[in-house]
């Protein structure tokens, strides 16, 4: 038995766990507990947008640019192809990779290795012996992430061109940040004070929000925003049938099917998440002041009374 330096002693059901393989299986079960099963009840959306993004084409120069921007590191990935290898051969492999990417997009087929993740537990807080106090860090294929970046670039351009993301969305968007969100929040609060209007702030913490995203509902919402055709088919294939294995030192757990969620540390995950929650702002008549930056939602409700409260 080998005790890893990354994760020390674990306690599970009053048992001390020191074997790395057993730790990996315990973490696999713990991380899988947050997954949700879709209830097949879909939200009633308003009329679909009249524009659409149904196909993408990846030219060799686009692939070369993305590969050249990779970090020079020997990272862990399911396909055992490190980023430094792709970066150094970016010019030579840009053409064959562009062919692979285009065929994948046209067919909607995603290689299984692109849907596998090696997960490393990262300690958060409180007791280190409790597996619930760790969060999963997913390591995926650098080749897959290169195609994801190209797809993300196209989707972001499409969303911005047609103003499909609500203006109250600050998180994971270019030229927006926590600071800009707080400045907007404070500006409106001060404006209410000057106008003798009352403000009530409601803070909602979405626990494990990224891990609990319903894939069928996400696909339905993507289609509502005009993500259709080959792009919709590719994303649906990419998001379904994913598996993850927990790695602790040289010990790896059995593969676990990922039934819900998008990875917060992936390329497409944060973008898909804000598209998933975007209709919240479209449905409510509340004045949303402090939008999503992390999975924390703040809503400001304006009153005509004379007291300002905040929590």
Secondary structure, 3 states (H helix, E strand, C coil): CCCCCCCCCEEECCEEECCHHHHHHHHHHHHHCCCCCCCCCCCCCCCCCCCCECCCCCCHHHHHHHHHCCCCCCCCCCCCCCHHHHHHCHHHHHHHHHHHHHHHHHHCCCCHHHHEEEEEEEECCCCCCCHHHEEEEEECCHHHHHHHHHHHHHHHHHHHHCCCCCCCCCCCCCCCCHHHHHHHHHHHHHHHHHCCCEEEEEEEECCCCHHHCCHHHHHHHHHHCCECHHHHHHHHHHHCCEEEEEEECCEECCCEEECCCCCCCCCCHHHHHHHHHHHHHHHCCCEEEECCCCCEEEEEEEECCCCCECC
